[in-house]
Amino acid sequence: MKNINKDFSMNEEIREKEIRLIGSNGEPLGIVPTIEAKKLAEEKDMDLVMMSPTAKPPVCRIMDYGKYVYEQSKKEKDAKKKQKIISIKEVRCSLTIEEHDIDIKAKNARKFLLEGDKVKITVRFRGREMELAHMGQKILDNFAAKLEDVCLVEKRPKREGRNMTMVLGPKKA
């Protein structure tokens, strides 16, 4: 079991003379001496927790701190479950790629796009192929044309050193 994190000052750690107190049901109880607030919390068998120490006077609340931490961790877990992590898959081609090979790589890229991932297509230039950038552009455009029903071009073809890259993202339904 995880230990209760100490993000908030509570009970005997509160050193202020006066605090703005909020009751266990969320109702404001006004500005109260700290000693009196601690007694109220003890009577209800709860904790006095300083919620915002920078306020003048600091805001404290009477609550069951263990229950509060449990509910916060539960909310965080729910938020993590609802997150969708988008990863970028890369498909590499060379300048001498054949049409059939482009079809196979496009088929794989289609599978990635339908799963909700982005696809980065890279054409690598070797040696003297650097002067043939227009051919790399044609390959990337051909690739995008084969997948236009399931993707949007997020980043147009761009030359980066010895590579030319393009990023495709899935179409939103």
Residue pairs with C-beta under 8 A, 6 or more apart in sequence:
2 73
4 65
4 66
4 69
5 69
8 49
8 50
8 51
8 65
9 49
9 50
9 53
10 47
10 48
10 49
10 50
10 65
11 38
11 41
11 47
11 48
12 38
13 50
14 34
14 38
14 48
14 50
14 58
14 60
15 34
16 34
16 57
16 58
17 33
17 34
18 31
18 32
18 33
18 34
18 57
19 31
19 32
19 34
19 37
19 50
19 57
19 58
19 59
19 60
20 28
20 30
20 31
20 32
20 55
20 57
20 58
20 59
20 60
21 28
21 29
21 30
21 31
21 32
21 37
21 40
21 60
21 61
21 62
22 28
22 29
22 51
22 59
22 60
22 61
22 62
23 29
23 61
23 62
24 44
24 46
24 61
24 62
24 63
29 40
31 57
32 40
34 60
37 48
37 60
37 62
38 48
40 48
40 62
41 47
41 48
41 62
44 62
46 62
46 63
46 64
46 65
47 62
47 63
47 64
47 65
48 60
48 61
48 62
49 60
49 61
49 62
49 63
49 65
49 68
50 58
50 59
50 60
51 59
51 60
51 61
52 58
52 59
84 116
86 116
86 117
86 118
87 117
87 118
88 117
88 118
88 119
88 120
88 167
89 109
89 112
89 117
89 118
89 119
89 120
90 119
90 120
90 121
90 122
91 105
91 108
91 109
91 119
91 120
91 121
91 122
91 143
92 121
92 122
92 123
92 124
93 101
93 102
93 105
93 121
93 122
93 123
93 124
93 139
93 143
94 123
94 124
94 126
95 123
95 124
95 125
95 126
95 129
95 132
95 135
95 136
95 139
97 105
97 139
102 139
102 142
102 143
102 146
103 146
105 143
106 143
106 146
106 147
109 119
109 121
109 143
109 147
109 168
110 147
110 150
112 118
112 119
113 119
113 147
113 150
113 151
113 168
113 169
113 170
113 171
114 150
114 170
116 170
117 170
118 154
118 167
118 168
118 169
118 170
119 151
119 167
119 168
120 165
120 166
120 167
120 168
121 140
121 143
121 165
121 166
121 167
121 168
122 163
122 164
122 165
123 136
123 139
123 140
123 163
123 164
123 165
124 162
124 163
125 132
125 133
125 136
125 162
125 163
125 164
126 162
130 162
133 159
133 164
136 157
136 159
136 164
137 157
137 164
140 157
140 164
140 166
141 157
143 166
144 151
144 153
144 166
144 168
147 168
150 170
150 171
151 168
151 169
151 170
151 171
152 168
152 169
152 170
152 171
153 166
153 167
153 168
154 167
154 168
154 169
155 165
155 166
155 167
156 166
157 164
157 165
157 166
158 164
158 165
158 166
